[in-house]
Amino acid sequence: MKVEQLFSCHGVSDDRKVSLATPSFQGHAMYWWTSLEKERKTMIPQSNIGMSSVVP
């Protein structure tokens, strides 16, 4: 895959790969990514109060 080759050539760390790759998504890939981000945001508590109900 071309993206993987670019990342390898430039020594991109794993923690930066997603943020660098997602702007190039188009069509169904962009729809999928946007949906995934929205879903993750609704699953993550937005405050410490919310976190206390999730973590004992």
Backbone bond lengths (Angstrom), bond angles and torsions (degrees), N, CA, C in turn:
res aa  C-N    CA-C-N  psi(-1)  N-CA   C-N-CA  omega(-1)  CA-C   N-CA-C  phi
1 M - - - 1.455 - - 1.524 108.76 -
2 K 1.302 116.69 137.51 1.458 122.17 -175.64 1.529 112.24 -62.23
3 V 1.329 117.29 -41.99 1.466 120.71 -178.49 1.525 110.36 -61.97
4 E 1.321 116.62 -44.02 1.464 120.35 179.17 1.526 111.09 -62.04
5 Q 1.327 116.92 -38.38 1.462 120.55 177.96 1.525 110.89 -64.62
6 L 1.320 117.02 -42.33 1.467 120.76 178.26 1.526 111.14 -63.09
7 F 1.325 116.30 -45.18 1.460 120.04 179.36 1.524 110.75 -61.10
8 S 1.312 116.47 -43.04 1.461 121.03 -179.71 1.524 110.94 -65.12
9 C 1.314 116.52 -44.96 1.464 122.03 -179.24 1.526 111.84 -60.98
10 H 1.337 116.17 -37.22 1.464 120.90 -176.81 1.527 113.45 -97.15
11 G 1.325 116.38 2.51 1.460 120.14 177.51 1.521 113.98 63.84
12 V 1.331 116.76 38.53 1.466 121.02 -178.81 1.527 109.30 -73.34
13 S 1.322 116.30 129.61 1.467 120.87 -179.76 1.528 110.14 -74.40
14 D 1.334 115.31 154.76 1.462 120.88 -178.30 1.527 112.67 -56.39
15 D 1.321 117.48 -37.48 1.462 120.04 -176.58 1.532 113.15 -70.11
16 R 1.315 118.46 -11.07 1.474 121.57 178.85 1.527 112.94 -105.37
17 K 1.318 117.95 -13.35 1.464 121.26 -173.09 1.526 113.72 -61.06
18 V 1.321 117.58 -44.06 1.464 119.81 -177.72 1.520 111.04 -63.54
19 S 1.333 116.37 -47.55 1.468 119.03 -177.86 1.529 112.14 -65.69
20 L 1.315 117.78 -26.47 1.463 120.47 177.94 1.530 112.55 -83.79
21 A 1.325 117.66 -30.31 1.465 120.85 -175.98 1.524 113.64 -85.41
22 T 1.319 117.97 -36.52 1.468 120.03 -172.55 1.529 115.26 -61.86
23 P 1.323 121.58 -31.13 1.472 118.66 177.77 1.531 113.90 -62.49
24 S 1.325 117.56 -18.94 1.462 119.82 -179.77 1.528 112.50 -88.11
25 F 1.338 118.31 -4.62 1.458 120.98 179.26 1.523 110.36 -64.25
26 Q 1.334 115.18 142.97 1.462 121.41 178.19 1.521 108.90 -138.64
27 G 1.309 116.33 157.92 1.460 121.69 173.82 1.515 113.38 58.32
28 H 1.339 115.38 -128.01 1.465 121.20 -177.01 1.523 112.36 -62.00
29 A 1.314 116.83 -35.03 1.468 119.79 179.49 1.523 110.69 -64.15
30 M 1.329 117.25 -41.88 1.462 120.41 178.45 1.521 110.38 -66.76
31 Y 1.321 118.04 -41.94 1.467 121.42 177.48 1.527 110.08 -60.24
32 W 1.334 116.77 -46.39 1.464 121.62 179.18 1.527 110.56 -59.50
33 W 1.328 117.42 -47.66 1.463 121.12 -177.50 1.530 111.37 -64.01
34 T 1.324 116.83 -43.99 1.462 120.98 179.27 1.526 110.60 -61.71
35 S 1.330 116.69 -42.52 1.464 120.99 177.98 1.519 110.97 -63.39
36 L 1.316 116.73 -41.57 1.462 121.24 179.62 1.525 111.02 -64.28
37 E 1.316 117.44 -43.17 1.465 120.91 178.38 1.527 111.48 -62.19
38 K 1.325 117.07 -43.78 1.469 120.74 179.02 1.522 110.59 -62.02
39 E 1.329 116.31 -43.27 1.464 120.95 179.40 1.525 110.98 -62.48
40 R 1.311 116.93 -43.82 1.466 120.81 -179.93 1.524 111.48 -64.44
41 K 1.333 117.48 -38.00 1.460 120.79 179.94 1.522 111.46 -65.51
42 T 1.324 117.51 -33.96 1.460 119.76 179.25 1.523 111.41 -77.35
43 M 1.323 117.85 -19.58 1.464 121.91 -179.25 1.523 112.37 -87.86
44 I 1.322 118.09 -21.97 1.459 122.14 -176.13 1.522 109.54 -92.63
45 P 1.341 117.63 123.05 1.469 119.55 176.73 1.525 110.90 -58.99
46 Q 1.327 116.85 139.70 1.457 122.01 -175.40 1.519 114.01 -91.05
47 S 1.331 117.74 -3.21 1.456 119.73 -179.52 1.519 110.23 -149.65
48 N 1.318 116.42 169.69 1.455 120.87 176.61 1.520 111.15 -64.49
49 I 1.327 117.15 -31.35 1.460 120.85 178.32 1.524 109.28 -62.54
50 G 1.320 116.54 -45.57 1.457 120.53 177.40 1.510 111.77 -64.15
51 M 1.305 117.00 -36.37 1.450 122.13 -179.31 1.522 111.23 -65.98
52 S 1.317 118.07 -35.58 1.461 120.64 -178.42 1.522 111.42 -65.72
53 S 1.322 117.10 -24.64 1.457 119.09 177.64 1.524 111.80 -81.41
54 V 1.324 117.14 -15.21 1.457 121.87 -179.50 1.523 111.41 -98.17
55 V 1.315 116.90 -40.03 1.461 122.31 -176.47 1.526 109.07 -105.37
56 P 1.345 116.74 124.97 1.476 119.04 -179.96 1.513 113.34 -67.75
